[in-house]
Amino acid sequence: MSTAFYIPPVNLMGEGCLEQAVEFIQGLGFKQGLVVTDQVLNKIGLVKQFTDMLNAKDIATLVFDKAQANPTISNVNDGLEVLKHHDCDFVVSFGGGSPHDCAKGIALVAANGGKIADYEGVDKSAKPQMPLIAINTTAGTASEMTRFCIITDEERHVKMAIVDKHTTPILSVNDPSLMVAMPASLTAATGMDALTHAIEAYVSTAATPVTDAVAIKAIELIKVNLPLAVSNGENMAAREQMAYAQFMAGMAFNNASLGYVHAMAHQLGGFYDLPHGVCNAVLLPHVQRYNAQVCPARLSDVAVAMGVDVSNMTTKEGAAAAITAIEQLSKTVGIPAGLEDLGVKAQDISVLTDNALKDVCGLTNPKQATHQEICDIFTAAM
């Protein structure tokens, strides 16, 4: 069976690589960029630090800072209007998953026309998006290097999963010096998001030896470095290792896809406007407990990557140990215990399940679930 492997053509990593990124952008000959970000990053001056660097190279910039925590169709439409009005020739996403996804939506529609909802699903676009440079400031979503774009449809209260090779940025930048400003809660949420990416990719039906290798290494790095980064945000060694870990987790799920954790978490984000990483973290052990019915050996490998000695365990016991290790890490970094703590209501579970079963991320889950089984997972996670 043939497979394809998607990744940006250039990826800069390590402390200080933002300066290299500016040189790279200058070399491409761009004249005016739309910088898509959020209001917090703009207010604290991190965006200006970057735009000043571009301006010094005679590259004009216009900042669009309206990307919401769960970017919406309206965010994409508003950004697209700004891009067209100012005749920008490239797009920069500056931030975490929200600005990256918003920028992808803008760049995709700018190149292909229509509206962003036209591209829900897999590879619906005809041509590559407008050139996109992705500057990452968190260590979790990996959206700076993936072909995934998640946009909330406000009318349906659903997160649309757009999986399209044409949304891959031409350059990703992971400079850990941009990540030290992350508060502990965001560090924890994005780190657990990265762990979810790695684990879901490893148990995915589309996993390959390449995705397996990067997924396992990502899990190993997250287990060691996430607690360090949460407890001391200025620990640059831990920040850099988390940047590598989330990137490798991104490599894994960008090519092996995901599973029911994301299919379900997307609905929680779209319905209640909840933080994606936290939803993933809460759901992760419950979905893997369901998956352990069919892939205990894979989950036993996850336990090993998380530092558990499984030499005297059966694969079933190893899978259970992996789930325990996930729960312990979540507790260590301060993730809420259940969905009820996030305001999720039991009466909404059936609708959430309906939408989760339509999410493309669920297609590669190792065991396909019935409506009742997804309801049961949601209920267990409450």
C-alpha positions as CSV (number, residue, x, y, z in Angstrom):
1,M,0.0,0.0,0.0
2,S,1.4,3.4,-1.0
3,T,1.5,6.3,1.5
4,A,2.2,10.0,1.2
5,F,4.1,12.0,3.8
6,Y,3.2,15.7,4.3
7,I,5.4,18.3,5.9
8,P,6.4,22.0,5.1
9,P,9.4,22.2,2.8
10,V,11.4,24.2,5.4
11,N,11.2,24.0,9.2
12,L,13.3,26.2,11.5
13,M,13.8,25.1,15.1
14,G,15.7,26.2,18.1
15,E,16.3,29.4,20.1
16,G,16.9,32.4,17.9
17,C,15.6,30.9,14.7
18,L,13.1,33.7,14.3
19,E,15.9,35.8,12.8
20,Q,16.5,33.1,10.2
21,A,12.9,33.1,9.3
22,V,13.0,36.8,8.5
23,E,16.0,36.2,6.2
24,F,14.0,33.4,4.6
25,I,11.0,35.6,4.0
26,Q,13.1,38.4,2.5
27,G,14.7,35.9,0.1
28,L,11.2,35.0,-1.3
29,G,10.7,38.6,-2.4
30,F,7.4,39.2,-0.7
31,K,6.3,42.8,-0.3
32,Q,3.3,42.9,2.0
33,G,2.2,40.4,4.5
34,L,-1.0,39.9,6.5
35,V,0.0,38.9,10.0
36,V,-2.8,36.8,11.6
37,T,-2.6,36.7,15.4
38,D,-4.6,37.2,18.6
39,Q,-5.1,40.2,20.7
40,V,-3.1,39.0,23.7
41,L,0.1,38.5,21.6
42,N,-0.5,41.8,19.9
43,K,-0.9,43.7,23.2
44,I,2.2,42.3,24.9
45,G,4.3,43.4,22.0
46,L,5.5,40.0,20.8
47,V,3.9,40.6,17.4
48,K,5.5,44.0,17.0
49,Q,8.9,42.5,17.7
50,F,8.4,40.3,14.7
51,T,6.8,42.9,12.4
52,D,9.6,45.4,13.2
53,M,12.1,42.8,12.0
54,L,10.2,42.4,8.7
55,N,9.8,46.2,8.3
56,A,13.6,46.6,8.7
57,K,13.9,44.4,5.6
58,D,11.5,46.6,3.6
59,I,8.6,44.1,4.0
60,A,5.4,45.9,4.8
61,T,3.0,44.3,7.3
62,L,-0.6,44.6,8.4
63,V,-1.8,43.0,11.6
64,F,-5.1,41.2,11.9
65,D,-5.5,40.2,15.6
66,K,-9.1,39.0,15.6
67,A,-8.3,35.3,15.7
68,Q,-10.5,33.8,18.5
69,A,-9.5,30.9,20.8
70,N,-11.6,28.7,18.5
71,P,-11.4,30.6,15.2
72,T,-14.7,31.0,13.4
73,I,-16.0,31.4,9.9
74,S,-16.5,35.1,10.7
75,N,-12.8,35.4,11.7
76,V,-11.8,34.0,8.4
77,N,-14.2,36.2,6.4
78,D,-13.0,39.3,8.2
79,G,-9.4,38.5,7.7
80,L,-10.0,37.8,4.0
81,E,-11.5,41.2,3.6
82,V,-8.5,42.9,5.1
83,L,-6.1,40.8,3.0
84,K,-7.9,41.7,-0.2
85,H,-8.3,45.4,0.6
86,H,-4.6,45.8,1.2
87,D,-3.4,43.6,-1.7
88,C,-1.2,41.3,0.5
89,D,1.0,38.8,-1.3
90,F,1.6,36.4,1.6
91,V,0.2,35.5,5.0
92,V,1.9,35.0,8.4
93,S,0.3,33.2,11.2
94,F,1.8,34.2,14.6
95,G,0.7,32.4,17.7
96,G,-0.7,29.0,18.6
97,G,-3.2,26.8,16.9
98,S,-5.9,29.5,16.7
99,P,-4.0,32.0,14.6
100,H,-2.5,29.2,12.5
101,D,-5.9,27.7,11.7
102,C,-7.5,31.2,11.0
103,A,-4.6,32.1,8.7
104,K,-4.9,28.8,6.8
105,G,-8.6,29.5,6.3
106,I,-7.9,32.9,5.0
107,A,-5.1,31.8,2.7
108,L,-7.0,28.8,1.4
109,V,-10.1,30.8,0.4
110,A,-7.9,33.7,-1.0
111,A,-6.4,31.2,-3.5
112,N,-9.4,29.0,-4.2
113,G,-12.4,31.3,-3.9
114,G,-15.8,30.4,-2.4
115,K,-16.2,30.1,1.3
116,I,-14.3,28.2,4.0
117,A,-17.2,25.8,4.6
118,D,-16.7,24.6,1.0
119,Y,-13.5,22.9,2.1
120,E,-14.7,20.9,5.1
121,G,-13.5,17.3,4.7
122,V,-10.4,15.9,3.0
123,D,-8.6,17.6,0.1
124,K,-11.5,19.6,-1.2
125,S,-9.4,22.5,-2.6
126,A,-8.1,22.7,-6.2
127,K,-4.8,24.6,-5.6
128,P,-2.4,25.6,-2.9
129,Q,-3.3,28.4,-0.5
130,M,-1.7,31.8,-0.7
131,P,1.9,31.4,0.7
132,L,1.8,31.0,4.4
133,I,4.6,31.4,7.0
134,A,3.7,29.9,10.4
135,I,5.5,31.4,13.4
136,N,4.7,29.2,16.5
137,T,4.4,30.5,20.1
138,T,3.0,27.4,21.8
139,A,4.2,23.8,22.1
140,G,1.1,21.7,21.4
141,T,-1.2,22.0,18.3
142,A,1.5,21.6,15.6
143,S,-0.8,23.5,13.3
144,E,2.2,25.5,12.1
145,M,3.3,22.4,10.2
146,T,0.2,20.4,9.4
147,R,-2.4,20.1,6.7
148,F,-5.2,20.3,9.3
149,C,-7.3,23.4,9.7
150,I,-10.1,23.6,12.3
151,I,-12.7,26.3,11.9
152,T,-15.9,26.8,14.0
153,D,-19.2,27.2,12.2
154,E,-21.0,29.5,14.6
155,E,-24.5,28.7,13.2
156,R,-24.1,24.9,13.6
157,H,-22.0,25.2,16.7
158,V,-19.7,22.6,15.1
159,K,-15.9,22.7,14.5
160,M,-15.2,21.9,10.8
161,A,-12.2,19.7,10.2
162,I,-10.5,20.7,7.0
163,V,-7.7,18.2,6.1
164,D,-6.1,19.4,3.0
165,K,-2.6,19.1,1.6
166,H,-2.9,22.6,0.2
167,T,-3.1,24.1,3.7
168,T,0.5,23.1,4.5
169,P,2.6,26.2,5.3
170,I,5.8,26.8,3.2
171,L,7.8,27.6,6.4
172,S,7.3,26.6,10.0
173,V,9.2,28.4,12.8
174,N,9.5,27.0,16.3
175,D,11.7,29.4,18.4
176,P,11.3,28.5,22.1
177,S,12.2,32.0,23.1
178,L,8.7,33.0,21.9
179,M,7.2,30.4,24.2
180,V,8.5,31.5,27.6
181,A,5.5,34.0,28.0
182,M,3.0,31.1,28.0
183,P,1.3,30.8,31.4
184,A,1.4,27.4,33.1
185,S,-2.2,26.5,32.3
186,L,-1.7,27.1,28.6
187,T,1.6,25.2,28.7
188,A,-0.2,22.3,30.3
189,A,-3.1,22.3,27.8
190,T,-1.0,22.6,24.7
191,G,1.4,19.9,26.0
192,M,-1.4,17.5,26.6
193,D,-2.7,18.3,23.1
194,A,0.7,17.2,21.7
195,L,0.6,14.0,23.8
196,T,-2.9,13.3,22.4
197,H,-1.6,13.8,18.8
198,A,1.2,11.4,19.4
199,I,-0.9,8.7,21.0
200,E,-3.8,8.9,18.6
201,A,-1.3,8.8,15.6
202,Y,0.4,5.7,17.2
203,V,-2.8,3.7,17.5
204,S,-4.3,5.0,14.2
205,T,-5.2,2.6,11.5
206,A,-3.1,4.7,9.1
207,A,0.1,4.5,11.2
208,T,3.4,3.7,9.4
209,P,6.9,3.0,10.7
210,V,7.8,6.6,10.1
211,T,4.9,8.0,12.1
212,D,5.5,5.4,14.8
213,A,9.0,6.5,15.3
214,V,8.2,10.2,15.7
215,A,5.1,9.5,17.8
216,I,7.0,7.4,20.4
217,K,9.9,9.9,20.6
218,A,7.4,12.7,21.1
219,I,5.7,10.8,24.0
220,E,9.1,10.2,25.6
221,L,10.0,13.9,25.5
222,I,6.6,15.1,26.7
223,K,6.6,12.8,29.7
224,V,9.9,14.2,30.9
225,N,9.7,17.9,29.8
226,L,6.0,18.9,30.2
227,P,6.0,19.0,34.0
228,L,9.3,20.9,33.9
229,A,7.9,23.5,31.5
230,V,4.7,23.9,33.5
231,S,6.5,24.3,36.8
232,N,9.1,26.8,35.4
233,G,8.1,28.6,32.2
234,E,11.6,30.0,31.8
235,N,13.3,26.6,31.7
236,M,14.6,27.0,28.1
237,A,15.8,23.4,27.9
238,A,12.4,22.1,28.7
239,R,10.7,24.6,26.3
240,E,13.0,23.6,23.5
241,Q,12.4,19.9,24.0
242,M,8.7,20.5,24.1
243,A,9.0,22.4,20.8
244,Y,10.6,19.4,19.3
245,A,8.1,17.0,20.9
246,Q,5.0,18.8,19.6
247,F,6.6,19.1,16.1
248,M,7.2,15.3,16.0
249,A,3.7,14.6,17.3
250,G,2.6,16.9,14.4
251,M,4.6,14.9,11.9
252,A,2.9,11.8,13.2
253,F,-0.7,12.9,13.1
254,N,-0.3,15.0,10.0
255,N,0.3,11.7,8.2
256,A,-1.4,9.0,10.3
257,S,-4.3,11.2,11.3
258,L,-6.1,11.0,14.6
259,G,-9.1,9.4,16.3
260,Y,-12.1,9.8,18.5
261,V,-10.4,12.0,21.1
262,H,-10.2,14.8,18.5
263,A,-13.5,14.0,16.9
264,M,-15.1,14.4,20.3
265,A,-13.0,17.3,21.5
266,H,-13.9,19.3,18.4
267,Q,-17.6,19.1,19.3
268,L,-16.9,20.3,22.9
269,G,-15.0,23.3,21.5
270,G,-17.6,24.1,18.9
271,F,-20.6,23.7,21.2
272,Y,-19.2,25.3,24.4
273,D,-16.2,27.3,23.1
274,L,-13.9,25.3,25.4
275,P,-10.1,25.1,25.1
276,H,-9.1,22.3,22.7
277,G,-6.1,21.0,24.6
278,V,-8.0,20.7,27.9
279,C,-10.8,18.8,26.2
280,N,-8.3,16.4,24.6
281,A,-6.5,15.8,27.9
282,V,-9.8,15.0,29.7
283,L,-11.0,12.6,26.9
284,L,-7.7,10.9,26.2
285,P,-7.6,8.2,28.8
286,H,-11.3,7.4,28.3
287,V,-11.0,6.9,24.6
288,Q,-7.8,4.8,25.0
289,R,-9.6,2.6,27.5
290,Y,-12.2,2.0,24.7
291,N,-9.4,1.5,22.2
292,A,-7.6,-1.0,24.4
293,Q,-10.1,-3.6,23.4
294,V,-8.4,-3.9,20.0
295,C,-4.9,-2.4,20.3
296,P,-3.5,-3.3,23.8
297,A,0.0,-4.0,22.4
298,R,0.2,-0.5,20.9
299,L,-0.9,1.1,24.1
300,S,1.6,-1.0,26.0
301,D,4.2,0.6,23.8
302,V,2.9,4.0,24.9
303,A,3.3,2.9,28.5
304,V,7.0,2.1,27.8
305,A,7.4,5.6,26.2
306,M,6.0,7.1,29.4
307,G,8.5,5.4,31.5
308,V,6.6,2.3,32.7
309,D,8.3,-1.0,33.1
310,V,6.0,-3.5,31.3
311,S,8.4,-6.4,31.2
312,N,6.3,-8.5,33.6
313,M,2.9,-7.4,32.2
314,T,0.6,-8.7,29.6
315,T,-0.3,-6.4,26.8
316,K,-3.7,-5.8,28.4
317,E,-1.9,-4.8,31.7
318,G,0.5,-2.6,29.7
319,A,-2.4,-0.8,28.1
320,A,-4.0,-0.2,31.5
321,A,-0.6,1.1,32.8
322,A,-0.5,3.5,29.8
323,I,-3.9,4.9,30.7
324,T,-2.9,5.3,34.3
325,A,0.3,7.1,33.3
326,I,-1.7,9.5,31.1
327,E,-4.1,10.3,34.0
328,Q,-1.1,10.9,36.3
329,L,0.5,13.3,33.9
330,S,-2.7,15.2,33.5
331,K,-3.1,15.5,37.2
332,T,0.5,16.6,37.6
333,V,0.2,19.5,35.2
334,G,-3.2,20.6,36.6
335,I,-5.7,19.4,34.0
336,P,-9.4,19.4,35.3
337,A,-10.6,16.0,36.3
338,G,-13.7,15.8,34.1
339,L,-15.9,17.4,31.6
340,E,-18.4,18.4,34.2
341,D,-15.8,20.8,35.6
342,L,-15.7,22.5,32.2
343,G,-19.5,23.1,32.1
344,V,-20.4,20.2,29.8
345,K,-24.0,19.1,30.4
346,A,-25.2,15.5,30.2
347,Q,-28.3,16.4,28.2
348,D,-26.1,17.6,25.3
349,I,-24.2,14.3,25.0
350,S,-26.4,12.8,22.3
351,V,-26.0,15.9,20.0
352,L,-22.3,16.0,20.7
353,T,-22.1,12.3,19.7
354,D,-24.0,12.9,16.5
355,N,-21.5,15.5,15.4
356,A,-18.5,13.6,16.6
357,L,-19.4,10.6,14.4
358,K,-19.4,12.9,11.4
359,D,-15.9,14.3,12.2
360,V,-13.2,13.0,9.7
361,C,-10.7,12.5,12.5
362,G,-12.7,9.5,13.8
363,L,-12.2,7.5,10.5
364,T,-8.7,6.3,11.6
365,N,-9.6,5.4,15.2
366,P,-8.6,1.7,15.8
367,K,-12.1,0.7,16.7
368,Q,-15.2,2.2,15.0
369,A,-17.8,3.1,17.6
370,T,-21.6,3.0,17.7
371,H,-23.6,6.1,18.8
372,Q,-24.1,4.5,22.2
373,E,-20.4,3.8,22.7
374,I,-19.5,7.4,22.0
375,C,-22.2,8.5,24.4
376,D,-20.8,6.1,27.0
377,I,-17.3,7.6,26.6
378,F,-18.6,11.1,27.0
379,T,-20.5,10.0,30.1
380,A,-17.4,8.3,31.6
381,A,-15.4,11.5,31.0
382,M,-17.9,13.6,32.9
